[in-house]
Amino acid sequence: MSIDTYAAQLPADMDSDAAPLTAEERDNAGELSLSELTSLDWDGNGAMTDAGDPESVSHDNTRRAGFAVSALEAYADRVGGLASEPVEQHMRDLLGDLHHLANALGVDFRAMLDRAEDTYQEEANGQL
């Protein structure tokens, strides 16, 4: 899923404490550089709520996205990626390298992606 797709799934009326991107910024999310992405506030109030109401689910999923931002930033730093490159390029590269790792370990990457999609859907719907 592209960052544009993820951003499009975020409610347009999310409050600023829960959403690091404004509605206008989400429209152009795929064009963000990694340095622009890491400068945003992904922490909300700093704690997961684990509540099922829409605002809490939105908050927790924004924090989860922030965890991925931290991992992406560390990956780009490790491989020498430019912070000015589009974030989607870094995401593609990381996913490709995770696929290499899965192959090296004998892990079925496609099955792992299917399980990850299931987890994502449960989180996005407030079921986890």
C-alpha positions as CSV (number, residue, x, y, z in Angstrom):
1,M,0.0,0.0,0.0
2,S,1.4,3.4,-0.9
3,I,1.6,6.2,1.6
4,D,-1.1,8.0,-0.5
5,T,-3.4,5.0,0.0
6,Y,-2.7,5.0,3.8
7,A,-3.2,8.8,4.0
8,A,-6.4,8.5,2.1
9,Q,-7.8,6.1,4.7
10,L,-7.2,8.6,7.5
11,P,-10.4,10.5,8.4
12,A,-10.4,14.0,7.0
13,D,-11.5,15.5,10.3
14,M,-8.8,13.9,12.6
15,D,-7.8,16.4,15.2
16,S,-4.3,17.7,15.2
17,D,-3.3,15.7,18.2
18,A,-4.0,12.4,16.4
19,A,-2.9,13.3,12.9
20,P,0.6,14.4,11.9
21,L,-0.7,15.4,8.4
22,T,-3.3,17.9,7.5
23,A,-5.9,16.9,4.9
24,E,-4.0,19.0,2.3
25,E,-0.7,17.3,3.2
26,R,-2.3,13.9,2.9
27,D,-3.3,14.7,-0.7
28,N,0.5,15.0,-1.5
29,A,1.9,12.4,0.9
30,G,3.6,10.3,-1.7
31,E,5.8,13.3,-2.6
32,L,7.1,13.7,1.0
33,S,10.8,13.3,1.5
34,L,12.0,11.1,4.4
35,S,13.3,14.3,6.2
36,E,9.9,15.9,5.9
37,L,8.2,12.7,7.2
38,T,10.4,12.4,10.2
39,S,9.8,16.0,11.2
40,L,6.1,15.4,11.7
41,D,4.6,14.5,15.1
42,W,3.7,10.9,15.1
43,D,3.5,10.5,18.9
44,G,0.1,12.0,19.7
45,N,0.0,12.2,23.5
46,G,2.9,9.7,23.8
47,A,1.0,6.6,24.8
48,M,-1.2,4.0,23.1
49,T,-4.8,4.1,24.3
50,D,-5.9,0.6,23.3
51,A,-9.5,1.9,23.4
52,G,-12.0,1.1,20.7
53,D,-13.5,4.5,20.0
54,P,-12.8,6.0,16.6
55,E,-10.6,8.8,18.0
56,S,-8.5,6.4,20.0
57,V,-8.1,4.0,17.1
58,S,-7.0,6.8,14.9
59,H,-4.5,8.0,17.5
60,D,-3.1,4.5,18.0
61,N,-2.8,3.8,14.3
62,T,-1.0,7.2,13.9
63,R,1.5,6.0,16.6
64,R,1.9,2.7,14.8
65,A,2.7,4.6,11.6
66,G,5.2,6.6,13.7
67,F,6.9,3.3,14.7
68,A,7.3,2.5,11.0
69,V,8.7,6.0,10.4
70,S,11.4,5.4,13.0
71,A,12.3,2.0,11.4
72,L,12.4,3.6,8.0
73,E,14.6,6.4,9.2
74,A,17.1,3.9,10.8
75,Y,17.0,1.8,7.6
76,A,17.7,4.8,5.3
77,D,20.6,5.9,7.6
78,R,22.1,2.4,7.6
79,V,22.1,2.0,3.8
80,G,23.1,5.6,3.2
81,G,19.8,6.7,1.7
82,L,19.2,10.4,1.1
83,A,16.7,12.0,3.4
84,S,15.6,14.1,0.4
85,E,14.5,11.1,-1.6
86,P,10.8,10.3,-1.7
87,V,9.6,8.3,1.2
88,E,8.0,5.7,-1.1
89,Q,11.4,4.9,-2.5
90,H,12.8,4.2,1.0
91,M,9.7,2.0,1.7
92,R,10.2,0.0,-1.5
93,D,13.9,-0.5,-0.8
94,L,13.1,-1.7,2.8
95,L,10.4,-4.1,1.7
96,G,12.8,-5.5,-1.0
97,D,15.5,-6.0,1.6
98,L,13.0,-7.6,4.0
99,H,12.1,-10.0,1.2
100,H,15.8,-10.9,0.8
101,L,16.0,-11.5,4.6
102,A,12.9,-13.7,4.5
103,N,14.4,-15.8,1.7
104,A,17.7,-16.1,3.6
105,L,15.8,-17.3,6.6
106,G,13.4,-19.6,4.7
107,V,10.3,-17.5,5.6
108,D,7.5,-17.3,3.1
109,F,7.4,-13.6,2.4
110,R,4.0,-13.6,0.6
111,A,2.4,-15.4,3.6
112,M,4.0,-13.0,5.9
113,L,2.6,-10.1,3.9
114,D,-0.9,-11.7,4.1
115,R,-0.6,-12.0,7.8
116,A,0.6,-8.4,8.1
117,E,-2.4,-7.2,6.0
118,D,-4.7,-9.1,8.4
119,T,-3.0,-7.4,11.4
120,Y,-3.2,-4.0,9.7
121,Q,-6.9,-4.4,9.0
122,E,-7.6,-5.4,12.6
123,E,-5.7,-2.4,13.9
124,A,-7.3,0.0,11.4
125,N,-10.7,-1.3,12.5
126,G,-9.9,-1.0,16.2
127,Q,-10.0,-4.8,16.7
128,L,-6.5,-5.0,18.2
